[in-house]
Every structure is written in structure tokens, then in C-alpha cells.
Amino acid sequence: MIRLQKTKRSISTILILSIICLANFPAFAASPTLLQCDINGDGIVNVSDIIEISNYMGKTGTPGWIKQDVDKNGIIQVCDLMFVANYYGQSLTTNGGTTSGGTTSGGTTNGIARIKKMCIHYGDINENEYKFLAQHFDMLDCSRFAYDAAASIKTLNPNIKIVGYYDSCIMSKTYPDWNEVTQHEDWFVHDSNGNRVQPSGYSSNYLMNPSSGWSSYFAQQCKKLLTNYPQFDGIFVDDINTDLIDDGLVFTVSYSKIPSNVLTNWGTSMYQLIKNAQTTIGSHILVPNSYKNTDYCQGITHFHIWEHFIHGQSKAYNENGYGTDGWNYGLVAIDLLHEQAKLGNIIAVNSGCENADSHPVEAKRWMLFTYACFSFAVVDVNKAYYSWQFYDSDSSHGYYSEMDINLGQPIGDYYHVSGTAQVYARQFANYYVAANLNLLGTSAVTFTINGVSHTLSPRTAVFIQK
């Protein structure tokens, strides 16, 4: 057996070396781009990329179905190996150029320095959606019960990160482990009459007490998922609230009927729950959906997502989203995220628009505006995830081609454009990004960036290529 394994390794080595030699012939010079040949997205074409193709040898699909189909003819074959070998030893720079035998500049993602894309998909994921999700996104947040879908998408795109949804403090009768959880009465929050507290509008859901045994159970359930289903890279944890009242949660009973010690200690208890979960799952990703409460990210997870950033799914196309009501036109949210990014933490947001399909032009403007605002917070594009809507919210399915814009890494912080009321801009390696944060109903503003004049209506953005 040992002799056979050595023989196989020798043959593989000879094959790879032969391919590299053949690649020097002119017949293989006209080939796909270097970017297309960096199969594993690490910024350099080497043996790892050739092995990536070898692992799929003979597999078929629609043309270009995965990166291993370099020549986009629908079958993984020797020609794909030849094309990749033609770039052997070359690496990508931040601006999409090449160097020979060098290393990748910081911030490249498959050779393009762009903000990463995240999709939130909580419905049933059917097979027709696998390819779309695998091709267009860097991270997928989905149901923790979507085992088969997650595995299939991971096969199509091994580099995608997949996190399973879990609520930190809400338990539902519809969950498979309800019969086990409901036996632990002390895990539930009770009102002054001894009844289990329920969130308003969700008759099957119940509020769990993070200072109870629920905390340990929650952590072990997270670990169990990641151990049994390695296609998941981590956990998306919803409803991370430091203050139930301040964060606006509504229940079927008034707060006066919820024990004061539960409300007073909620932030401390939730912090311990998240700390316990992260410790239990180790190096796996834990994404806390914690709004403006960044202490979980800073102290525990080093990952933060902000839902409803600037303009959320519940905001109509003619609503401002974050305005002057304590948000300073949205700069407060931008700055809070920027502080975490400066610490080296990963930041993510979800923005949206109500009834987007009924107002597609306006919805896209909101997407571009919120994307621009998020770019002001970014420190490293490799540690920044933008998401739009949920997958099933509208026909965009959370993706616009503009999300693939090759911004490059940021150069300096965002700045106020002189002579304007609320226009802010930021320079990236390949683009300037500008946004007019002034509220709807105000006048359009004309300004100059890099010697060129631009005009922006309120709550719109522009991306200016260098």
C-alpha cells in the first residue's frame, strides 16, 4: 500500500511538471486571464490551483459553472490545467496587475480588491439557487437546518463562508428540539403572572433567559451543528440586545410585568451567553446581529453585523432611513463600524428597501447609497461584508453587479467635501466614492473631485473611476 501511494505521488508530480513545461509552448499562450486562473483565490497561481482543477477532472456542468472550468466549455479537462500552468508562478496585485514570483498585495479577493458580498437566505434553498449563491456571494447566512443546500453550495464554491442562523434568546415550538427545551421551565422568561413571555406577533415563540441554563444549552447546540455539519463555517446569532427596552423589542405583555432583575441584567447576561458560545465553538465564526452594540464584537467575536444599516428593509423608497434624529445623517453608524474595523475586526451590514420590486429604480439608488456609506467605514475590504435585502425580498435576490466594483483598498479616511452641506467622499486605490447624506427634499449639490464636477441629489452616491 505504501509503495502504491508513493507511485501515485510520483506520477502526479511528473504530470504537474509536464504541464508546466508544455505551458511554455505558444499554443497555450492565448488563454484566460490570470484572475481566472487563480482558482483558489489566494492571489498566486501555483501547484495548489492545478490540484484544485485535478480534483474536478472529468466533471461537467454549464459553461463556466465553477472556476475550475477555466476555458468555460462545460467540462473540466487537461486544457484547463494547461491554461492555469501558463501563469504558473505569477501573482495578482491589488489593482489587478501581475508580478512574477511575488506575493499578493493585501486586500485582494480573487485578484480584485472589492468589498465582500453576503447573502441572507432563510427560506428553503432549492437546487436552482445553488449556482447563483455560489457564484455571487462570499458569505451565506441561512437556516441551520439547510444541511444539504449548504453542502452543495460549498462544493460549487469551496471559498464561500456559510453560517447557520440561531436566535440567541427566542425559542420556537416549530424547532426540532422544542420537546427538549420546553422541559426546562427555568430557561424561559416569565411575567408577573408566571406565564412565559412571548414576542408580539409570534404566537409560537418564547423569550429565553440568557442567565439560565439556556446559555450552556445554546453554546452546545452551536458546537453540535459545526461538528456534525462541517459545511457550516460558523453561527449567525440573531437578537443580540444589550437593553430590551432601548432596542425597541415588543412583547405580548408590558415591560412592567417582566421582572426588573431580568431587564436590568439583560446586557450582562447576553454578553456572557455570547462569550460562552464563542469559547465553546473555538475558532469558528460567530456573527452577532447586535445593531449599534459593538462591545460583543470588540470583546468576543471580532465580527459585527448591523442590520437595517442607514436604510433597512422596513423603510419605504421615500423615507430617509437614518436622519438627524441622533444619527447625524448616518455618520454615527458609519463611525461606530469604522472604529471596529480599525481594530482589525470584521464588519458587515444589511440594508434594504420596502417593496423594492414596486420601486426598482429608487431601490437600486438606495443600494448604491448604502453601499457607499458602508465603504466609508471599511479599513480592509477583505474584512467587510455588504448585504442587500434578504434573498426572497425582491427580484434582485440580494445582488447587483455594482457590488463587484473593484474599488481597491481605501486610501485614508472619508472626508467632508468642502463647500457642501453633507457631501462626503473617500479615496480608494481605483475609485473615488462620494455620497450626499443630506435628507430627501433638499437640493442637489454640485462639487468637484479630482478636478471633475459632479452633481448628486440627496441620499445618492457616485463611484468615480480613476
N, C-alpha and C positions, 0 to 999 in steps of 0.2 A: 504493500500500500504506500509506504514512504517513498519507494523508488518510483512508483507511478506518479505521485504528486510532484516529485522533482522533475520528472519528464515533462509533465504538463506545464510547469512553470517555465522550463527551458524553451518549450515550443512557443509559449505566449511571448516570452522575451524576444525570441527570434522574429516572430510575427510583427511585433511592435517596431523593432529596429528596421525591419524590411520596409514597413510602411513609411517610416521617417525617411529612409533612403529614396524610395520611389517618389516621395513628395517633391523632390528636387527637380524632377523632370518637368519640362514646360507643359506637358499635357495636363498637369494638375495645377498650373498657375492661376488659371481663371476659375476662381472659386468663390464661395460665400464669404462674407466679411469676417474679420477677426472676432467681432462681437458675437456673431452666430456660432463661431467655432469654440468659444469659451463655454463649454457645455455645463460645467458645474458652477459657473458664475463666480469663480474665485479671482478673476482678473488676469490669469495667465493660462496659456494653452500648454499643457504638458501631458504626461502619461495618464494622469487622473481622468482627463477628458476622453482620451482614447479608450480607457477602461469603461467609462460611462456608456460609450457607444457599443462596445463589445457586449456589455450586459444585455443590450436590447437587440442584438443581431438577429435578423430574420423577422422581427415583429413588424406588423403592418397597421396602417391606420389612414386617416385622411391626410393629404399632403401637409406637412408642417405640423402634425398633431402634437409632437413633442420636440424639444430642442435637439434630441439625438438624430432626428430626421433632417440633417443639415442641408441636403440638396432639395428638400421638400418634394420628394417624389412618392411619399407614402409608404416607403419600406426602408428599414434600417439595413444597410448593406456595406460592402467594402468601400464603395465610393465615398460614403460618409466619413469613414476612417481616413481616407486619403485627403479629403478636404481639410480635416482637422490637423492632420500631420503636416500639411503645408505651412501652418502657422506655428509649428512646434517651437517653444521657447520664447514666443512673443507675448507681451503683456499689454493691458489696456491702461491708458491714463485717464484722469478724471474727465478730460474734455473729449474723450473718445478716440484719441490718437493711439499710437503704439510705440513701444520701446522694445528692444531686443534683449532678452535675458534679464530684464529688470523686474521690479515688483509693482504691484498695483498701487496707485495713489489712493489715499484714504477717501472713503465716501463713494466708491463705485458700487453699483448694483448691476450685475451682468454688464459691466462696462459703461453704464450710464448712471450719472450722479443725479438721481431723482428721489423725491420723497416716496417712501414705500406706500403701497396700496393695501387697504384692509377691507374685507367684505364681512358684513354681519348677516347671517342667513339662519334664521331659527325655524323655518318651515321644513317640510320634507324635501330632501335634495334628491332629485331624480337623475337618472343616468345622462339625460340630455344636457344637464347643467354641469357635469363634471369637467368637461373640457374648458368651458367658459371660465369657471372658477380657477382652474389650474393655470390657465394662460394669462389671466388678467390681474391676479392678486398675489401679494406676498404673504398675507396672513388671512386666515378664515376663522371667524368666530361662529360656531354652530352648536346645535344641540349636542349634549354629551352622549346622547343615545344614537347619534348618526355614525355608528361604528363602520359600516360598510362603505358609506359615502366618503368618510374621512380617509379610509384606506385606499380607495380607488383614486381619489384626488391626489393623495400623497404619491401614488405610483406614477401618475401623469406628471407631477411636479414635485420631485423629492425635496426641493428647496423651500416649498411653502411651509409656513408655520400654521398649525391648526390648534385652536384652543376650544375646549368644551365648556359650554355655558353651565354655570352653577350659581344659584342665588344664595347669598350669604345669610339671609335672615327670613326667607319665605319658604314654607313647605306647602306642597300641594297634594291634595288627595289623588291627583292623577299620576303622581310619580310612582315608579315601581316599588320603592322602599317605604311607601306610606304605612303599610301594616306594621313595619318595624318601628318607625319613628313615633307613630301615634300611641304606642305603649308607654312612652316616656313623657308623662304629663308635665313634669317639671321642666322640660325643654321648651315648652310653649309659654308665651307671654299671656297673662290673664288680666281681665279687667277687675274692677272692684266688686263685681258680682260673681267672680270666679269663672267667667266664660273666656274661652280662647279669643284673643284679639285677631280680627281679620282686616286686611286692607280693603278699602272701599272699592266696590266694583268687581271684586274677585271672590266669588262665593265659595270656591274650592281651596282658597289659600289661607294660610295662617302665619302669624308673626312669631318667629322663634327668638328665644332669649340667648344672646351671644355669651352671656356669663354663665350659662348652664353647661351640661354635658353635651349639648348640641355642638359646641365648639370643637371638641375632640372628635365627635362623630363626623362632622363636616370635613375636618382635615383628613381623616382616614378614608372617607369616600373619594376625596380628590386623589389621594395616593393610589387607591384601588383602581380608579379609572386609568391613570397613567401607567400603572404596572400591567394591567390586563390588556390595554389597547395602546400600544406604543405609537400608533399613528397620530395620537394626540401629543402635542408638544407642551401643553400646559392647560391652565384653567382660566376662563374668563369669569370673574366674580362680580355679580351684579348687586346693586343696592348697598353700596358701602357708604353709610351715612354716619357722620360724626354727631349730628344733632337732628333727631327725627322732626322736631318742630321747625327748626330753622330751614331744613332742607325741603319742607313742604309736604311730607307724606301724610296721606289722609286715610283714616281708619273708620270702621263702622261705629265706633264709639268715640267720644270726645277725649282729648288728652287728659282731662281732669279725672277720667275713670281709669287711666293707666297708672300703675304705681309710680310714684315720683322717683324712687330709687332706680327704677329701670330707665327712666328718661334721663336722669342725672348722670348715670354711669354708662350710658349707651356708647359714647365715644371711646371711652377707655376699654370697655368690653369688646367693641368691634375691632379696635386696634390689636388686642390680644388674640382675637379669633384669626385675623389675617396673619399675624406673626406666627401663630401655631400652625396654620395651613402652609405657609411658605417654608417653615422649618421642616415640616413633615414631607413635603414633596421635593425638598432639596433644590437642585439647580434648575428644575423645570420652571417654565414661565408661569407667573401668576399676574393676571391683568386685573387690577381693581378699578371698577367703574365708580369713581369716587368724586365726580364733579369737581368742585374747587378745593376739595380736601386733599392736598398733596402730601400730607405727612405720612400716609401709607407708602407712597412711592419713595419718598426720601429716606424713610427709616427702615423699610422692609423689602418691598418688591422691586424697586428700581425700575418700575414700569407704571405708567399712569395713562388712563384714558378718560377723556372729558366728553360725555355725551351732550348733545344739544349745543355744541360749540358755536358761538356767535349767532347762528340761525339754525334751530333744530327742526325736526320733522313736524312738530306741532305748530310751527309758525307759518302763517299764510305768506304768499308771494309778495303781498303789500304791507307786511309787518317788518319792523326794523330788526327784530331779534334783540341782541344786547345793545342798549342805547345809553342814555345819560343817567339812568336810574341806578347809579352806583357802579356802572360798568365802564365809564369813561369811553363810550363808543365801542367798547370791546377790548380796549388796551389792557384792562385789568386781567382778563382771561389770558391774553397773549403773554403778558409779563409773568404770570404765575407758571405757565408752561415753560417759558424761556428759562426761568430760574432752575427748574428741574433738569432741563436739557443741558444747562451749563455745568451741572453736577455730574454729567455723563449718563443720566438716566434716559430711558426710552419714553417718548411722549407720543400720544395718539389722540385723535379726536373723531367724533362722528357729528356731521352736520346734515341738514336736510331742508325740505320744503313741503308743506302740506299740499295735498292734491297736485303733485308735481306734473302728472300727465295732463292735467287740465290747463297748466300754465308752463309748457315746456321751455319757452324762451326765457321767462323770468327765473324758472328753477335752475337752468344752466348758469344764468348770471350769478345766482346765489352760490352755486357750486364753485365757480371761479373766484368769487369774492371770499368765501370762507377758506378756500384753498390758499389764497394769497395771504389772508390773515394768519393762517397756521404757519405758512412759510416764514413769517416774521419771528415765530417762536423757536424755529429749528436751529440747532447748533451743528448737528451731523445728520445728513439726510438718511444715513443708514440706521439711525435711531429715531426715526419719525414715521408714523403711520397715519395716513389720512383715509377716512371712510365717509361715504356719502349715502344717506338713506339706509334702509335695510334692503336686502336683495329683492324681496317681494313688494317693496313700497311703490315702485313705479317701473316703467319700461326700461329705464337706464340700467337696472339691476346693480346699481352702485358703481357704475363705471362710465367714464367719459375718456376719450382718447387724450384729452388735455392733461390727464393725470400722469401720462407718460412723459411729460415735458422734461427735457434734460437740463434742469436748472444749473447743475454743478453745485459744488459746496458753497455755503454762504461766505461772503467777504464782509466782515464787520456786522454790526447790529442794524436793525431797522432805524430809520430816522424820519423826522418831520420834514416835509418838503417846504422850504422857505417860501413865504408869500401865500400860503394856503391855510385854510382853517383846520382841516382834518385829513389832508392827504399825507400818507406815509409811504415810504419806499425802502427797498433793501436791494443790495447788490449781491448777485451770485456769480459764480465763475463764468456762466454762459448767458445769463439774463439779468435784467433789472425787473423787479416786481414792484408795482405801485398800486395802492388801494385808496379810494376815497371813503373814509369812515363816517363822513357826515350823514345825517339822517335823511330818510326819504322826504321829499318835498322841498329840500334845499336846492340851490342852483348847481349846475355843472361847473367844474373847475378846470381851468387850463393851466398847465405847468410845464416845466422843461426838465427833462432828464437826459444826461449825456448829450446835450446840445440839440435835442429834438423835442418839439412841442407835442403835448398830448392833452386830451380833454376827457375827463371822467365824470359821469353822473354819480350822484350819491349812492353808496353801497354797491359800487362796481370796482373792478380791478383790471389791470392790463399787465401783460407779460411781454417785455421788450427784449428781443434777442440782440445780443451784441454783434 
